[in-house]
Amino acid sequence: MEHLIFDADCPEETKSAVLSPSLRMDWDSEIELMDFVAPKTLWLRFDHNEVPLCRLADYPARAGWNESHLWNAKFCDAWSGFSDIPISEVVGRVASFFQAWLFFGLLESVVGKKIETSYFVRQGHLYTRNLHFCLQSKVFRIRADPTAKARVNKEIQLDVRLVHRWVTRFTAWSHSSFKPKIEADYPGLLDQLEDIVPAIIRLAEAIEQTRLFTLQDQPFMGTLSWVYPFRARKVRKHRLKALGWCPFQIMLLQDTVNHSTMDWIVASGVQQSSVGHEICTKTQCARNNIDNNTYKQSHVCENEVSCLKMIPPVSKIMDILINDDIPVVRLESGSGVDRLEVTAISKNKPTPFIAISHVWADGLGGDSETGLNSCQVERLHTLCASVLRPPECPWVWLDCLCIIPKTYKEVYYKALDGIKDVYKCASSVIVLDKTIQKCSMDSTTEFLYAHIYLSAWMQRMWTYEEAVLSKELLFVLGDGLHKYRVDTQPSMRRTISVVWQSLASQLFRLRAGPNHLTIGHICGAFRYRLCNVPEDEFVSVAGMLGIDAMALLRENGDERTKHFWLMLHSVPRDVVFLTGPKLSFPGFRWAPRTLMNPSITTLDTAVADGDEAECTVSGLIGTYVTVKFNPALIGRGQGHGSIFNLWVEGSAEGVQLARDTRALLRLYCTENWPCNGLGFDLIILPINLAFILEPGQWAPSVALQKDGCSVQDPRPPSYRYVGRLLVERIKDEEMTVSDGTIMFEGRSRVVINTHGKWQTRTLCIT
């Protein structure tokens, strides 16, 4: 944990790490040391120093352990010294080996030099203060030999992926189907593994950050999703709640940022007031849900009684909207009376004006008939004047002053459709949010980014459009204005700026720009956004993508959503793998009913040729890696029929592959499947035939059922969308065990439910 907080500003320690043939530390000789950062991880005292320097995959053999027996949970057979010792000691030694292998073994394999335990162990606990110096030595070696970049890039990613497979294995062992057996045979082992895994995950995330920083021009094998142990996740969730974060915000963090960032938020004490969040859920932040019948604007003055409303002339705003211009207002003081002046801004040749982006929960909501409290108008006038300097007072667009009520339906629709033009044409967009305003101009980048990301402003649907279309985005802080730039640097060293990288990658979506914006960008940004009027969702999306939003406004409910997908036409083919509610229309059962669905899955943002699918009235036409099998299966959400074994006999006739692709796939129906069962006879996977699932790897999948259509039909074969699956490829060495393992029945007892073959096929998914 210490590397997430420690400012590693010591050239001498970096030099020592670079020049030393091996790394060790005498902590007693250090005068000033930072304290441990909770949670602490106990070092289980495996004799790592005696294991020769080697690649991560070779570590078990060099240490005298059998990796295959470890994978199959045959721990008593995994090391020759276990023949005559108690199970409790076997458990302790197995856990200590895993810790040494997946922590020190990973570091040594990446850095390429011997790292003694003293370099990262202090007072019997892991202590990662030195991680930057260690990783920086690798950075220097990479820069010294650019010809090795491709090899090093591949080696680092393979090492991290090996660790990921083992952490995933530990998670699978904790499943209710397998945990009782392991607990009975090796009591306490799963608890010890839960204790050591968080530090291993944080290390892997830091190594990936170093690779990304140093080898960003090299190929990337894909993002890994790490699963934190249940107890550690529960403790962290409790601590986040104590800091004021609600269940919705905690779920947002869990699904979108790395574990190091969540641990840093807890360790740094990043907090908010819990007022208004008392009834929030995982899917809804109650504070941001507005009841128009009881809503009240806020004041920023002391004498609220004498603070009058300032209301613009609604008829003039309507005329401007009908003329397809942008209405803007400014504060005019004449004859001692303040009033709001209104003018029109041309969309073709806009004059300078400021657009305000905010959330109604902070007290600036309403429409042009209700107006705005005069104290707030004066505040906005002063704020905007600091951006657009006099001689003239600044023109301002604010929804509660420039959008007319819904009672004027047709003109209101024009106002909604015109929002995209407001933020495209504005000279600057100023963001007002109470959480963000807790930051100051001297806040660290990570501290500011955390507050932006967790703010109410980041959780509302319309604010994404307001940000992504803007020319300049300015955040109001407690003592000034922060201009958001994608090249703002972290406060931590780049080798270990894992928190900055995680938060920045989320905020970068705010500046995708209208010329580069795709449905993938919007899907990733909308997952944890909400809107009081759900029907407005695809109106906003259409505006950002240049689709005719006025045509959509003529449709209602799910028909509007269906027409959006038809108008978009070309979509990323991985749209079928998204979680969340689907449309029920024939031909559109694959189509997301909303993009505002809390989920870890999202769409590709940059779609290469051949990776798109075509949305038609008949269905989604796209090319996928499939396994067609016989007999068909009937899947259920739980119990009998929720797990199947599919033997893939290789590839279909005419498909040439470079290696043997026979595989045993285990299919898991998700909890969303109905209990009465649904039939399916084909699965599709988000891969291509050049990268068939590796043994031990998991992947999402979709189950389909053949529609009854003529064999002579020249169109792509039609398959009905059934539901999502998880697919695991069983490791080859696990299949060879005759009497079974903890997670596999054994070659002699396994029941193969169906057989199929790999094939790339163009389908019409209905």
KAURMO-V537503 format. One line per field, one symbol per residue. ss: DSSP state (@ for helix, = for strand, . for the rest). phi: phi as a letter, one per 40 degrees, with the letter a starting at -180 (. if undefined). psi: psi as a letter, one per 20 degrees, with the letter a starting at -180 (. if undefined). Layout:
BEGIN
ss=???
phi=???
psi=???
END
This chain:
BEGIN
ss=.@@@......@@@@@@@@@..==...@@@............=.....@@@.....@@@@@@@@.=.@@@@@...@@@.=@@@....@@@@@@@@@@@@@@@@@@@@@@@@@..==.@@@.==..==....@@@@@@@@@@@@@@.@@@@@@@@@@@@@@@@@@@@@@@@@@@@.....@@@@@@@...@@@@@@@@@@@@@@@@@@@@@@@@@@...............@@@@@@@@@@@@@....@@@@@@@@@@..@@@@@@@@@@.................@@@....................==...@@@@@@@@@...=========..=========........=====.@@@.........==@@@@@@@@@@@@..........==.@@@@......@@@@@@@@@.@@@@@@@..=====...@@@......@@@@@@@@@...@@@=@@@@@@@@....=====..====..........@@@.@@@@@@@@@@@@@@.......@@@@@@@@...=...@@@@@@@@@@@@...@@@@@...@@@@@@@@@@@@.===@@@@@....=.........=...................====....================.......=========...........=======........========...@@@......=========..........=============..@@@@..................============.
phi=.cccbcccbadccccccccccabaabcccccbbcccbcccbcccgccccccccacdccddcccgbbccccccgcccccaccccbbcdccddccccccdccccbccccccccgacbccccbbbfgbcacdccdccccccdcccccbdccdcccdccccccccccccccccdcccccccbddcccccbdgcccccccccdccccccccccccccccbccbcbchcbbcbcddccccccccccccchccdccccdcccbbccdccccdcccgcaacccgbcbcbcbacccccbbccbcbccbbbcbccccccbbccccccccccccgbbcbbacbbbfgbcaccbabbcccbcccabbbbabccchbchacccgadccccccccccccccccdcccccbbbdcbbbcccccdcccccccccddcdcccccabbbbaccccccbcbccdcccccccccccdcbbcccccccccccabbccbcbibbccbccccccccccbcccdcccccccdccbdgccbcbccdcdcccdbbbacbdccdccccccccgccccccccbbfccccdccccccgcbdccdcccchcbcbcdgbcccdcaccbdaccabccbbcdgccbbcbccicbabbcbbcbaccbbcbcagcgbbbbbccchbcdgccbcacbcabbbbbccccccccgbcababbbcbbccbddcdgcbacabcbbdccaccccccddcbccbicbbbbcccdcccccccgbcbachdcbcbccababcacbcbbcb
psi=hhiihpnmmnhhhggghghphrprpnhhipgoqqrqpqpqoppjkqmhhipqprqghiggghikqohghghjkmhhiiphjjhkqqhhhggghgghgggggifhgggghghkqpoqhhhjppkjqpokhjgggghhhhghhghimhijgggggggghhghhggghghhggghhiqhhhghgghghmpighghhhhhgghgghghhgghggghghkijqqpiqppopoqqgghhggggghhhhjiprhghghgghihrrhhgghggghikprrpipijhkqahipohhippohhjppqrqkrhnhgjoqqpprohhhggggghjkropqrqppopkjpprpqqrppphhmprprpppprqhhjjjraaihhbqphhhghghggghhigoqrhqqqqpppgiiiprqihmgghghhgghihhhghhhqgqpppophghiiqrhjqqgggghghghjqhhiiqghhgghghiqhpoppoahkappopqijpqrhrqhhjlhggggghhghhhikhphijprhgggghhigkqrphnhiigiggggghjkqnhhhhiirqbhhggghghghgfpqpijhiiqrrqrqiqpikiipphqimooqiqaqphoorpijqrporhhaoorpqproprprrqoqrhrbpjipqpooojbqrpiopqirpjpqopppopriiqqhiqpqqjqqqqlrriilqpqpiqqqqrppqppqorqhipirqqppppgrqrpppopqghhhiogjrahjphqhiipoohrqaqqqpqprop.
END
